[in-house]
Amino acid sequence: MNRLKSKYFYSMLAIVILLGGAVYFSENVGLTGAEPSLSNSTTGSKATSKDVVTYHGDLAVNYNTVTELTYDSESINEIKVAEKKSFEYKGVVFTVSKANIAKTYKGDLEGSVNILETGGNYNNTEYLFDDASVLKPGDKAVVYLKKYEGPIIEAQGAYVISGVYQGKFNIDEARDILVPAAEEQQELTEVKSLSDLNLE
């Protein structure tokens, strides 16, 4: 139980590190308990068991419109993830994904970019922040990025997604739509195409 409380504390610390802003703790606002939820989920038909740890917290910045997200981001790119590495830093799991840049809509990034996210698969446990999964190899997405500034050695030179996950729109090629990671941010939840992001 103390281990879970410790992981929860460090997850909140991670948000502050990633956003460079203030994340606050409150019993009455936004937190769903004193520790992350831990569940056992069965994946596939082979009935293999995998633990899932979900962190919940308040975001330092909530983007409600595409305009806010665009204005506050240094770079907007269409990417395809080539590889990823998950690791633990001060009790919190992070993932750095190396992504090839297919198109740049804002900023001057070219070639590839490393993207730092909170969560990932580490020691056969899946870590999620507000039920948002991290990018995986093969994923294509439109991402709104900011340069990472913080102490994590593995993430030096990397970028973070604006608003932790709010600036990530996965490309569903089968349905030819964008799928926003944000589930409760007004206009962002309605995004289905590049034109909805004012990128066409």
Contact map, one row per residue, 1 for C-alpha under 8 A:
11111000000000000000000000000000000000000000000000000000000000000000000000000000000000000000000000000000000000000000000000000000000000000000000000000000000000000000000000000000000000000000000000000000
11111100000000000000000000000000000000000000000000000000000000000000000000000000000000000000000000000000000000000000000000000000000000000000000000000000000000000000000000000000000000000000000000000000
11111110000000000000000000000000000000000000000000000000000000000000000000000000000000000000000000000000000000000000000000000000000000000000000000000000000000000000000000000000000000000000000000000000
11111111000000000000000000000000001100000000000000000000000000000000000000000000000000000000000000000000000000000000000000000000000000000000000000000000000000000000000000000000000000000000000000000000
11111111100000000000000000000000011100000000000000000000000000000000000000000000000000000000000000000000000000000000000000000000000000000000000000000000000000000000000000000000000000000000000000000000
01111111110000000000000000000000000000000000000000000000000000000000000000000000000000000010000000000000000000000000000000000000000000000000000000000000000000000000000000000000000000000000000000000000
00111111111000000000000000000000001100000000000000000000000000000000000000000000000000000011000000000000000000000000000000000000000000000000000000000000000000000000000000000000000000000000000000000000
00011111111100000000000000000000011100000000000000000010000000000000000000000000000000000000000000000000000000000000000000000000000000000000000000000000000000000000000000000000000000000000000000000000
00001111111110000000000000000000000000000000000000000000000000000000000000000000000000000000000000000000000000000000000000000000000000000000000000000000000000000000000000000000000000000000000000000000
00000111111111000000000000000000000000000000000000000000000000000000000000000000000000000111000000000000000000000000000000000000000000000000000000000000000000000000000000000000000000000000000000000000
00000011111111100000000000000000000000000000000000000010000000000000000000000000000000000011000000000000000000000000000000000000000000000000000000000000000000000000000000000000000000000000000000000000
00000001111111110000001000000000000000000000000000000000100000000000000000000000000000000000000000000000000000000000000000000000000000000000000000000000000000000000000000000000000000000000000000000000
00000000111111111000001000000000000000000000000000000000000000000000000000000000000000000000000000000000000000000000000000000000000000000000000000000000000000000000000000000000000000000000000000000000
00000000011111111100000000000000000000000000000000000000000000000000000000000000000000000001000000000000000000000000010000000000000000000000000000000000000000000000000000000000000000000000000000000000
00000000001111111111001000000000000000000000000000000000001000000000000000000000000000000000000000000000000000000000010000000000000000000000000000000000000000000001000000000000000000000000000000000000
00000000000111111111111000000000000000000000000000000000000100000000000000000000000000000000000000000000000000000000000000000000000000000000000000000000000000000000000000000000000000000000000000000000
00000000000011111111100000000000000000000000000000000000000000000000000000000000000000000000000000000000000000000000000000000000000000000000000000001110000000000000000000000000000000000000000000000000
00000000000001111111000000000000000000000000000000000000000000000000000000000000000000000000000000000000000000000000000000000000000000000000000000011100000000010001000000000000000000000000000000000000
00000000000000111111110000000000000000000000000000000000000100000000000000000000000000000000000000000000000000000000000000000000000000000000000000000000000000000111000000000000000000000000000000000000
00000000000000111111110000000000000000000000000000000000000000000000000000000000000000000000000000000000000000000000000000000000000000000000000000001100000000000000000000000000000000000000000000000000
00000000000000011011111000000000000000000000000000000000000100000000000000000000000000000000000000000000000000000000000000000000000000000000000000000000000000000000000000000000000000000000000000000000
00000000000000010011111100000000000000000000000000000000000100000000000000000000000000000000000000000000000000000000000000000000000000000000000000000000000000000000000000000000000000000000000000000000
00000000000110110000111110000000000000000000000000000000111100000000000000000000000000000000000000000000000000000000000000000000000000000000000000000000000000000000000000000000000000000000000000000000
00000000000000000000011111000000000000000000000000000000010000000000000000000000000000000000000000000000000000000000000000000000000000000000000000000000000000000000000000000000000000000000000000000000
00000000000000000000001111100010000000000000000000000000110000000000000000000000000000000000000000000000000000000000000000000000000000000000000000000000000000000000000000000000000000000000000000000000
00000000000000000000000111111110000000000000000000000000000000000000000000000000000000000000000000000000000000000000000000000000000000000000000000000000000000000000000000000000000000000000000000000000
00000000000000000000000011111110100000000000000000000000000000000000000000000000000000000000000000000000000000000000000000000000000000000000000000000000000000000000000000000000000000000000000000000000
00000000000000000000000001111110000000000000000000000000000000000000000000000000000000000000000000000000000000000000000000000000000000000000000000000000000000000000000000000000000000000000000000000000
00000000000000000000000001111110000000000000000000000000010000000000000000000000000000000000000000000000000000000000000000000000000000000000000000000000000000000000000000000000000000000000000000000000
00000000000000000000000001111111000000000000000000000001110000000000000000000000000000000000000000000000000000000000000000000000000000000000000000000000000000000000000000000000000000000000000000000000
00000000000000000000000011111111110000000000000000000001110000000000000000000000000000000000000000000000000000000000000000000000000000000000000000000000000000000000000000000000000000000000000000000000
00000000000000000000000000000111110000000000000000000001100000000000000000000000000000000000000000000000000000000000000000000000000000000000000000000000000000000000000000000000000000000000000000000000
00000000000000000000000000100011111100000000000000000000000000000000000000000000000000000000000000000000000000000000000000000000000000000000000000000000000000000000000000000000000000000000000000000000
00001001000000000000000000000011111100000000000000000000000000000000000000000000000000000000000000000000000000000000000000000000000000000000000000000000000000000000000000000000000000000000000000000000
00011011000000000000000000000000111110000000000000000010000000000000000000000000000000000000000000000000000000000000000000000000000000000000000000000000000000000000000000000000000000000000000000000000
00011011000000000000000000000000111111000000000000001111000000000000000000000000000000000000000000000000000000000000000000000000000000000000000000000000000000000000000000000000000000000000000000000000
00000000000000000000000000000000001111100000000000001110000000000000000000000000000000000000000000000000000000000000000000000000000000000000000000000000000000000000000000000000000000000000000000000000
00000000000000000000000000000000000111110000000000111100000000000000000000000000000000000000000000000000000000000000000000000000000000000000000000000000000000000000000000000000000000000000000000000000
00000000000000000000000000000000000011111000000000111000000000000000000000000000000000000000000000000000000000000000000000000000000000000000000000000000000000000000000000000000000000000000000000000000
00000000000000000000000000000000000001111100000011110000000000000000000000000000000000000000000000000000000000000000000000000000000000000000000000000000000000000000000000000000000000000000000000000000
00000000000000000000000000000000000000111110000011110000000000000000000000000000000000000000000000000000000000000000000000000000000000000000000000000000000000000000000000000000000000000000000000000000
00000000000000000000000000000000000000011111001111000000000000000000000000000000000000000000000000000000000000000000000000000000000000000000000000000000000000000000000000000000000000000000000000000000
00000000000000000000000000000000000000001111111111000000000000000000000000000000000000000000000000000000000000000000000000000000000000000000000000000000000000000000000000000000000000000000000000000000
00000000000000000000000000000000000000000111111100000000000000000000000000000000000000000000000000000000000000000000000000000000000000000000000000000000000000000000000000000000000000000000000000000000
00000000000000000000000000000000000000000011111000000000000000000000000000000000000000000000000000000000000000000000000000000000000000000000000000000000000000000000000000000000000000000000000000000000
00000000000000000000000000000000000000000011111100000000000000000000000000000000000000000000000000000000000000000000000000000000000000000000000000000000000000000000000000000000000000000000000000000000
00000000000000000000000000000000000000000111111110000000000000000000000000000000000000000000000000000000000000000000000000000000000000000000000000000000000000000000000000000000000000000000000000000000
00000000000000000000000000000000000000000111011111000000000000000000000000000000000000000000000000000000000000000000000000000000000000000000000000000000000000000000000000000000000000000000000000000000
00000000000000000000000000000000000000011110001111100000000000000000000000000000000000000000000000000000000000000000000000000000000000000000000000000000000000000000000000000000000000000000000000000000
00000000000000000000000000000000000000011110000111110000000000000000000000000000000000000000000000000000000000000000000000011100000000000000000000000000000000000000000000000000000000000000000000000000
00000000000000000000000000000000000001111000000011111000000000000000000000000000000000000000000000000000000000000000000000011100000000000000000000000000000000000000000000000000000000000000000000000000
00000000000000000000000000000000000001111000000001111100000000000000000000000000000000000000000000000000000000000000000000001111000000000000000000000000000000000000000000000000000000000000000000000000
00000000000000000000000000000000000111100000000000111110000000000000000000000000000000000000000000000000000000000000000000001111000000000000000000000000000000000000000000000000000000000000000000000000
00000000000000000000000000000000000111000000000000011111000000000000000000000000000000000000000000000000000000000000000000000011111000000000000000000000000000000000000000000000000000000000000000000000
00000001001000000000000000000000001110000000000000001111100000000000000000000000000000000000000000000000000000000000000000000011111000000000000000000000000000000000000000000000000000000000000000000000
00000000000000000000000000000111000100000000000000000111110000000000000000000000000000000000000000000000000000000000000000000000110000000000000000000000000000000000000000000000000000000000000000000000
00000000000100000000001010000111000000000000000000000011111000000000000000000000000000000000000000000000000000000000000000000000010000000000000000000000000000000000000000000000000000000000000000000000
00000000000000000000001110001110000000000000000000000001111100000000000000000000000000000000000000000000000000000000000000000000000000000000000000000000000000000000000000000000000000000000000000000000
00000000000000100000001000000000000000000000000000000000111111000000000000000000000000000000000000000000000000000000000000000000000000000000000000000000000000000011000000000000000000000000000000000000
00000000000000010010111000000000000000000000000000000000011111000000000000000000000000000000000000000000000000000000000000000000000000000000000000000000000000000010000000000000000000000000000000000000
00000000000000000000000000000000000000000000000000000000001111100000000000000000000000000000000000000000000000000000000000000000000000000000000000000000000000000010000000000000000000000000000000000000
00000000000000000000000000000000000000000000000000000000001111110000000000000000000000000000000000000000000000000000000000000000000000000000000000000000000000000010010000000000000000001000000000000000
00000000000000000000000000000000000000000000000000000000000011111101100000000000000000000000000000000000000000000000000000000000000000000000000000000000000000000010010000000000000000001001000000000000
00000000000000000000000000000000000000000000000000000000000001111101100000000000000000000000000000000000000000000000000000000000000000000000000000000000000000000000000000000000000000001111000000000000
00000000000000000000000000000000000000000000000000000000000000111111100000000000000000000000000000000000000000000000000000000000000000000000000000000000000000000000000000000000000000001111000000000000
00000000000000000000000000000000000000000000000000000000000000111111110000000000000000000000000000000000000000000000000000000000000000000000000000000000000000000000000000000000000000000011000000001100
00000000000000000000000000000000000000000000000000000000000000001111111000000000000000000000000000000000000000000000000000000000000000000000000000000000000000000000000000000000000000000000000000000000
00000000000000000000000000000000000000000000000000000000000000111111111100000000000000000000000000000000000000000000000000000000000000000000000000000000000000000000000000000000000000000000000000000000
00000000000000000000000000000000000000000000000000000000000000111111111110000000000000000000000000000000000000000000000000000000000000000000000100000000000000000100001000000000000000000000000000000000
00000000000000000000000000000000000000000000000000000000000000000111111110010000000000000000000000000000000000000000000000000000000000000000000100000000000000000000000000000000000000000000000000000000
00000000000000000000000000000000000000000000000000000000000000000011111110000000000000000000000000000000000000000000000000000000000000000000000000000000000000000000000000000000000000000000000000000000
00000000000000000000000000000000000000000000000000000000000000000001111111000000000000000000000000000000000000000000000000000000000000000000000000000000000000000100000000000000000000000000000000000000
00000000000000000000000000000000000000000000000000000000000000000000111111110000000000000000000000000000000000000000000000000000000000000000000111000000000000000100000000000000000000000000000000000000
00000000000000000000000000000000000000000000000000000000000000000000000111110000000000000000000000000000011000000000000000000000000000000000000111100000000000000000000000000000000000000000000000000000
00000000000000000000000000000000000000000000000000000000000000000000000011111000000000000000000000000001111110000000000000000000000000000000000111000000000000000000000000000000000000000000000000000000
00000000000000000000000000000000000000000000000000000000000000000000010011111100000000000000000000000001111000000000000000000000000000000000011110000000000000000000000000000000000000000000000000000000
00000000000000000000000000000000000000000000000000000000000000000000000000111110000000000000000000001111110000000000000000000000000000000000011110000000000000000000000000000000000000000000000000000000
00000000000000000000000000000000000000000000000000000000000000000000000000011111000000000000000000001111100000000000000000000000000000000001111000000000000000000000000000000000000000000000000000000000
00000000000000000000000000000000000000000000000000000000000000000000000000001111100000000000000000111110000000000000000000000000000000000001111000000000000000000000000000000000000000000000000000000000
00000000000000000000000000000000000000000000000000000000000000000000000000000111110000000000000000111100000000000000000000000000000000001111100000000000000000000000000000000000000000000000000000000000
00000000000000000000000000000000000000000000000000000000000000000000000000000011111100000000000011110000000000000000000000000000000000111111000000000000000000000000000000000000000000000000000000000000
00000000000000000000000000000000000000000000000000000000000000000000000000000001111100000000000011110000000000000000000000000000000000001100000000000000000000000000000000000000000000000000000000000000
00000000000000000000000000000000000000000000000000000000000000000000000000000000111110000000000011100000000000000000000000000000000000011000000000000000000000000000000000000000000000000000000000000000
00000000000000000000000000000000000000000000000000000000000000000000000000000000111111000000001111000000000000000000000000000000000000011000000000000000000000000000000000000000000000000000000000000000
00000000000000000000000000000000000000000000000000000000000000000000000000000000001111100000001110000000000000000000000000000000000000000000000000000000000000000000000000000000000000000000000000000000
00000000000000000000000000000000000000000000000000000000000000000000000000000000000111110000111100000000000000000000001111000000000000000000000000000000000000000000000000000000000000000000000000000000
00000000000000000000000000000000000000000000000000000000000000000000000000000000000011111000111000000000000000000000000001000000000000000000000000000000000000000000000000000000000000000000000000000000
00000000000000000000000000000000000000000000000000000000000000000000000000000000000001111111110000000000000000000000000001000000000000000000000000000000000000000000000000000000000000000000000000000000
00000000000000000000000000000000000000000000000000000000000000000000000000000000000000111111110000000000000000000000000000000000000000000000000000000001000000000000000000000000000000000000000000000000
00000000010000000000000000000000000000000000000000000000000000000000000000000000000000011111000000000000000000000000000000000000000000000000000000000000000000000000000000000000000000000000000000000000
00000110011000000000000000000000000000000000000000000000000000000000000000000000000000011111100000000000000000000000000000000000000000000000000000000000000000000000000000000000000000000000000000000000
00000010011001000000000000000000000000000000000000000000000000000000000000000000000000011111110000000000000000000000011000000000000000000000000000000000000000000000000000000000000000000000000000000000
00000000000000000000000000000000000000000000000000000000000000000000000000000000000001111011111000000000000000000000011101000010000000000000000000000000000000000000000000000000000000000000000000000000
00000000000000000000000000000000000000000000000000000000000000000000000000000000000001111001111100000000000000000001111100000000000000000000000000000000000000000000000000000000000000000000000000000000
00000000000000000000000000000000000000000000000000000000000000000000000000000000000111100000111110000000000000000011111100000000000001000000000000000000000000000000000000000000000000000000000000000000
00000000000000000000000000000000000000000000000000000000000000000000000000000000000111000000011111000000000000000111100000000000000000000000000000000000011001000000000000000000000000000000000000000000
00000000000000000000000000000000000000000000000000000000000000000000000000000000111110000000001111100000000000000111000000000000000000111000000000000000000000000000000000000000000000000000000000000000
00000000000000000000000000000000000000000000000000000000000000000000000000000000111100000000000111110000000000011110000000000000000000000000000000000000000000000000000000000000000000000000000000000000
00000000000000000000000000000000000000000000000000000000000000000000000000000011111000000000000011111000000000011110000000000000000000000000000000000000000000000000000000000000000000000000000000000000
00000000000000000000000000000000000000000000000000000000000000000000000000000011110000000000000001111100000000111000000000000000000000000000000000000000000000000000000000000000000000000000000000000000
00000000000000000000000000000000000000000000000000000000000000000000000000001111000000000000000000111111000011111000000000000000000000000000000000000000000000000000000000000000000000000000000000000000
00000000000000000000000000000000000000000000000000000000000000000000000000001111000000000000000000011111000000000000000000000000000000000000000000000000000000000000000000000000000000000000000000000000
00000000000000000000000000000000000000000000000000000000000000000000000000001110000000000000000000001111100000000000000000000000000000000000000000000000000000000000000000000000000000000000000000000000
00000000000000000000000000000000000000000000000000000000000000000000000000111100000000000000000000001111111111000000000000000000000000000000000000000000000000000000000000000000000000000000000000000000
00000000000000000000000000000000000000000000000000000000000000000000000000111100000000000000000000000011111000000000000000000000000000000000000000000000000000000000000000000000000000000000000000000010
00000000000000000000000000000000000000000000000000000000000000000000000001111000000000000000000000000001111100000000000000000000000000000000000000000000000000000000000000000000000000000000000000000000
00000000000000000000000000000000000000000000000000000000000000000000000001110000000000000000000000000001111110000000000000000000000000000000000000000000000000000000000000000000000000000000000000000000
00000000000000000000000000000000000000000000000000000000000000000000000000100000000000000000000000000001011111000000000000000000000000000000000000000000000000000000000000000000000000000000000000000000
00000000000000000000000000000000000000000000000000000000000000000000000000100000000000000000000000001001001111111000000000000000000000000000000000000000000000000000000000000000000000000000000000000000
00000000000000000000000000000000000000000000000000000000000000000000000000000000000000000000000000001001000111111000000000000000000000000000000000000000000000000000000000000000000000000000000000000000
00000000000000000000000000000000000000000000000000000000000000000000000000000000000000000000000000011000000011111000000000000000000000000000000000000000000000000000000000000000000000000000000000000000
00000000000000000000000000000000000000000000000000000000000000000000000000000000000000000000000001111000000011111100000000000000000000000000000000000000000000000000000000000000000000000000000000000000
00000000000000000000000000000000000000000000000000000000000000000000000000000000000000000000000001111000000011111110000000000000000000000000000000000000000001100000000000000000000000000000000000000000
00000000000000000000000000000000000000000000000000000000000000000000000000000000000000000000000111100000000000011111000000000000000000000000000000000000001011100000000000000000000000000000000000000000
00000000000000000000000000000000000000000000000000000000000000000000000000000000000000000000001111100000000000001111100000000000000000000000000000000000000001111000000000000000000000000000000000000000
00000000000000000000000000000000000000000000000000000000000000000000000000000000000000000000011110000000000000000111110000000000000000000000000000010000001001111000000000000000000000000000000000000000
00000000000000000000000000000000000000000000000000000000000000000000000000000000000000000000011100000000000000000011111100000000000001000000000000000000000000011001000000000000000000000000000000000000
00000000000001100000000000000000000000000000000000000000000000000000000000000000000000000001111000000000000000000001111100000001100001000000000000000000000000000001000000000000000000000000000000000000
00000000000000000000000000000000000000000000000000000000000000000000000000000000000001000001111000000000000000000000111110000111100011000000000000000000000000000000000000000000000000000000000000000000
00000000000000000000000000000000000000000000000000000000000000000000000000000000000001000000111000000000000000000000111111000111000011000000000000000000000000000000000000000000000000000000000000000000
00000000000000000000000000000000000000000000000000000000000000000000000000000000000001000000000000000000000000000000001111111110000000000000000000000000000000000000000000000000000000000000000000000000
00000000000000000000000000000000000000000000000000000000000000000000000000000000000001110000100000000000000000000000000111111110000000000000000000000000000000000000000000000000000000000000000000000000
00000000000000000000000000000000000000000000000000000000000000000000000000000000000000000000000000000000000000000000000011111000000000000000000000000000000000000000000000000000000000000000000000000000
00000000000000000000000000000000000000000000000001100000000000000000000000000000000000000000000000000000000000000000000011111100000000000000000000000000000000000000000000000000000000000000000000000000
00000000000000000000000000000000000000000000000001111000000000000000000000000000000000000000000000000000000000000000000011111110000000000000000000000000000000000000000000000000000000000000000000000000
00000000000000000000000000000000000000000000000001111000000000000000000000000000000000000000000000000000000000000000001111011111000000000000000000000000000000000000000000000000000000000000000000000000
00000000000000000000000000000000000000000000000000011110000000000000000000000000000000000000100000000000000000000000001111001111100010000000000000000000000000000000000000000000000000000000000000000000
00000000000000000000000000000000000000000000000000011110000000000000000000000000000000000000000000000000000000000000011100000111111111000000000000000000000000000000000000000000000000000000000000000000
00000000000000000000000000000000000000000000000000000111000000000000000000000000000000000000000000000000000000000000011000000011111110000000000000000000000000000000000000000000000000000000000000000000
00000000000000000000000000000000000000000000000000000111100000000000000000000000000000000000000000000000000000000000000000000001111100000000000000000000000000000000000000000000000000000000000000000000
00000000000000000000000000000000000000000000000000000110000000000000000000000000000000000000000000000000000000000000000000000001111110000000000000000000000000000000000000000000000000000000000000000000
00000000000000000000000000000000000000000000000000000000000000000000000000000000000000000000000000000000000000000000000000000001111111000000000000000000000000000000100000000000000010000000000000000000
00000000000000000000000000000000000000000000000000000000000000000000000000000000000000000000000000000000000000000000001100000011101111100000000000000000000000000000000000000000000000000000000000000000
00000000000000000000000000000000000000000000000000000000000000000000000000000000000000000000001000000000000000000000111100000001000111110000000000000000000000000000000000000000000000000000000000000000
00000000000000000000000000000000000000000000000000000000000000000000000000000000100000000000000010000000000000000000000000000000000011111010000000000000000000000000000000000000000000000000000000000000
00000000000000000000000000000000000000000000000000000000000000000000000000000000101100000000000010000000000000000000000000000000000001111110000000000000000000000000000000000000000000000000000000000000
00000000000000000000000000000000000000000000000000000000000000000000000000000001111100000000000010000000000000000000000000000000000000111110000000000000000000000000000000000000000000000000000000000000
00000000000000000000000000000000000000000000000000000000000000000000000000000001110000000000000000000000000000000000000000000000000000011111000000000000000000000000000000000000000000000000000000000000
00000000000000000000000000000000000000000000000000000000000000000000000000000001100000000000000000000000000000000000000000000000000000111111100000000000000000000000000001100000000000000000000000000000
00000000000000000000000000000000000000000000000000000000000000000000000000000111100000000000000000000000000000000000000000000000000000000111110000000000000000000000000001110000000000000000000000000000
00000000000000000000000000000000000000000000000000000000000000000000000000000111000000000000000000000000000000000000000000000000000000000011111000000000000000000000000111100000010000000000000000000000
00000000000000000000000000000000000000000000000000000000000000000000000000011110000000000000000000000000000000000000000000000000000000000001111100000000000000000000000111100000000000000000000000000000
00000000000000000000000000000000000000000000000000000000000000000000000000011110000000000000000000000000000000000000000000000000000000000000111110000000000000001000001110000000000000000000000000000000
00000000000000000000000000000000000000000000000000000000000000000000110011111000000000000000000000000000000000000000000000000000000000000000011111000000000000001100001100000000000000000000000000000000
00000000000000000000000000000000000000000000000000000000000000000000000011111000000000000000000000000000000000000000000000000000000000000000001111100000000000111100001000000000000000000000000000000000
00000000000000000000000000000000000000000000000000000000000000000000000011100000000000000000000000000000000000000000000000000000000000000000000111110000000000111100000000000000000000000000000000000000
00000000000000000000000000000000000000000000000000000000000000000000000001000000000000000000000000000000000000000000000000000000000000000000000011111000000011110000000000000000000000000000000000000000
00000000000000000100000000000000000000000000000000000000000000000000000000000000000000000000000000000000000000000001000000000000000000000000000001111100001111110000000000000000000000000000000000000000
00000000000000001101000000000000000000000000000000000000000000000000000000000000000000000000000000000000000000000000000000000000000000000000000000111110000100000000000000000000000000000000000000000000
00000000000000001101000000000000000000000000000000000000000000000000000000000000000000000000000000000000000000000000000000000000000000000000000000011111000100000000000000000000000000000000000000000000
00000000000000001000000000000000000000000000000000000000000000000000000000000000000000000000000000000000000000000000000000000000000000000000000000001111100100000000000000000000000000000000000000000000
00000000000000000000000000000000000000000000000000000000000000000000000000000000000000001000000000000000000000000000000000000000000000000000000000000111111100000000000000000000000000000000000000000000
00000000000000000000000000000000000000000000000000000000000000000000000000000000000000000000000000000000000000000000000000000000000000000000000000000011111100000000000000000000000000000000000000000000
00000000000000000000000000000000000000000000000000000000000000000000000000000000000000000000000100000000000000000000000000000000000000000000000000000001111100000000000000000000000000000000000000000000
00000000000000000000000000000000000000000000000000000000000000000000000000000000000000000000000100000000000000000101000000000000000000000000000000010001111111000000000000000000000000000000000000000000
00000000000000000000000000000000000000000000000000000000000000000000000000000000000000000000000000000000000000000000000000000000000000000000000000011111111111000000000000000000000000000000000000000000
00000000000000000000000000000000000000000000000000000000000000000000000000000000000000000000000000000000000000000100000000000000000000000000000000110000001111100000000000000000000000000000000000000000
00000000000000000000000000000000000000000000000000000000000000000000000000000000000000000000000100000000000000001111000000000000000000000000000000110000001111110000000000000000000000000000000000000000
00000000000000000000000000000000000000000000000000000000000000000000000000000000000000000000000000000000000000001111000000000000000000000000000011110000000011111000000000000000000000000000000000000000
00000000000000000100000000000000000000000000000000000000000000000000000000000000000000000000000000000000000000000011100000000000000000000000000011110000000001111101000000000000000000000000000000000000
00000000000000000000000000000000000000000000000000000000000000000000000000000000000000000000000000000000000000000011100000000000000000000000001111000000000000111111111100000000000000000000000000000000
00000000000000000010000000000000000000000000000000000000000000000000100110000000000000000000000000000000000000000000000000000000000000000000000111000000000000011111111000000000000000000000000000000000
00000000000000000010000000000000000000000000000000000000001111100000000000000000000000000000000000000000000000000000000000000000000000000000000000000000000000001111111000000000000000000000000000000000
00000000000000100110000000000000000000000000000000000000001000000000000000000000000000000000000000000000000000000000110000000000000000000000000000000000000000011111111000000000000000000000000000000000
00000000000000000000000000000000000000000000000000000000000000000000000000000000000000000000000000000000000000000000000000000000000100000000000000000000000000001111111100000000000011000000000000000000
00000000000000000000000000000000000000000000000000000000000001100000000000000000000000000000000000000000000000000000000000000000000000000000000000000000000000001111111100000000000111001001000000000000
00000000000000000000000000000000000000000000000000000000000000000000100000000000000000000000000000000000000000000000000000000000000000000000001110000000000000001111111110000000000011000000000000000000
00000000000000000000000000000000000000000000000000000000000000000000000000000000000000000000000000000000000000000000000000000000000000000000111100000000000000001000111111000000000111000000000000000000
00000000000000000000000000000000000000000000000000000000000000000000000000000000000000000000000000000000000000000000000000000000000000000000111000000000000000000000001111100000011110000000000000000000
00000000000000000000000000000000000000000000000000000000000000000000000000000000000000000000000000000000000000000000000000000000000000000011110000000000000000000000000111110000011110000000000000000000
00000000000000000000000000000000000000000000000000000000000000000000000000000000000000000000000000000000000000000000000000000000000000000011110000000000000000000000000011111001111000000000000000000000
00000000000000000000000000000000000000000000000000000000000000000000000000000000000000000000000000000000000000000000000000000000000000000001000000000000000000000000000001111111111000000000000000000000
00000000000000000000000000000000000000000000000000000000000000000000000000000000000000000000000000000000000000000000000000000000000000000000000000000000000000000000000000111111100000000000000000000000
00000000000000000000000000000000000000000000000000000000000000000000000000000000000000000000000000000000000000000000000000000000000000000000000000000000000000000000000000011111000000000000000000000000
00000000000000000000000000000000000000000000000000000000000000000000000000000000000000000000000000000000000000000000000000000000000000000000000000000000000000000000000000011111100000000000000000000000
00000000000000000000000000000000000000000000000000000000000000000000000000000000000000000000000000000000000000000000000000000000000000000000000000000000000000000000000000111111110000000000000000000000
00000000000000000000000000000000000000000000000000000000000000000000000000000000000000000000000000000000000000000000000000000000000000000000000000000000000000000000000000111011111000000000000110000000
00000000000000000000000000000000000000000000000000000000000000000000000000000000000000000000000000000000000000000000000000000000000000000000100000000000000000000000000011110001111100000000001111000000
00000000000000000000000000000000000000000000000000000000000000000000000000000000000000000000000000000000000000000000000000000000000000000000000000000000000000000000000011110000111110000000001100000000
00000000000000000000000000000000000000000000000000000000000000000000000000000000000000000000000000000000000000000000000000000000000000000000000000000000000000000000010111000000011111100001111100000000
00000000000000000000000000000000000000000000000000000000000000000000000000000000000000000000000000000000000000000000000000000000000100000000000000000000000000000000111111000000001111100000000000000000
00000000000000000000000000000000000000000000000000000000000000000000000000000000000000000000000000000000000000000000000000000000000000000000000000000000000000000000111100000000000111111001100000000000
00000000000000000000000000000000000000000000000000000000000000000000000000000000000000000000000000000000000000000000000000000000000000000000000000000000000000000000000000000000000111111001100000000000
00000000000000000000000000000000000000000000000000000000000000000000000000000000000000000000000000000000000000000000000000000000000000000000000000000000000000000000000000000000000001111100100000000000
00000000000000000000000000000000000000000000000000000000000001111000000000000000000000000000000000000000000000000000000000000000000000000000000000000000000000000000010000000000000001111111100000000000
00000000000000000000000000000000000000000000000000000000000000011000000000000000000000000000000000000000000000000000000000000000000000000000000000000000000000000000000000000000000000011111110000000000
00000000000000000000000000000000000000000000000000000000000000011100000000000000000000000000000000000000000000000000000000000000000000000000000000000000000000000000000000000000000000001111111000000000
00000000000000000000000000000000000000000000000000000000000000111100000000000000000000000000000000000000000000000000000000000000000000000000000000000000000000000000010000000000000101101111111000000000
00000000000000000000000000000000000000000000000000000000000000000000000000000000000000000000000000000000000000000000000000000000000000000000000000000000000000000000000000000000000101111111111000000000
00000000000000000000000000000000000000000000000000000000000000000000000000000000000000000000000000000000000000000000000000000000000000000000000000000000000000000000000000000000000100000111111100000000
00000000000000000000000000000000000000000000000000000000000000000000000000000000000000000000000000000000000000000000000000000000000000000000000000000000000000000000000000000000011100000011111110011000
00000000000000000000000000000000000000000000000000000000000000000000000000000000000000000000000000000000000000000000000000000000000000000000000000000000000000000000000000000000111100000000011111010000
00000000000000000000000000000000000000000000000000000000000000000000000000000000000000000000000000000000000000000000000000000000000000000000000000000000000000000000000000000000110000000000001111111000
00000000000000000000000000000000000000000000000000000000000000000000000000000000000000000000000000000000000000000000000000000000000000000000000000000000000000000000000000000000010000000000000111111111
00000000000000000000000000000000000000000000000000000000000000000000000000000000000000000000000000000000000000000000000000000000000000000000000000000000000000000000000000000000000000000000000011111111
00000000000000000000000000000000000000000000000000000000000000000000000000000000000000000000000000000000000000000000000000000000000000000000000000000000000000000000000000000000000000000000001111111110
00000000000000000000000000000000000000000000000000000000000000000100000000000000000000000000000000000000000000000000000000000000000000000000000000000000000000000000000000000000000000000000001011111111
00000000000000000000000000000000000000000000000000000000000000000100000000000000000000000000000000000000000000000000000000000000000000000000000000000000000000000000000000000000000000000000000001111111
00000000000000000000000000000000000000000000000000000000000000000000000000000000000000000000000000000000100000000000000000000000000000000000000000000000000000000000000000000000000000000000000001111111
00000000000000000000000000000000000000000000000000000000000000000000000000000000000000000000000000000000000000000000000000000000000000000000000000000000000000000000000000000000000000000000000001101111
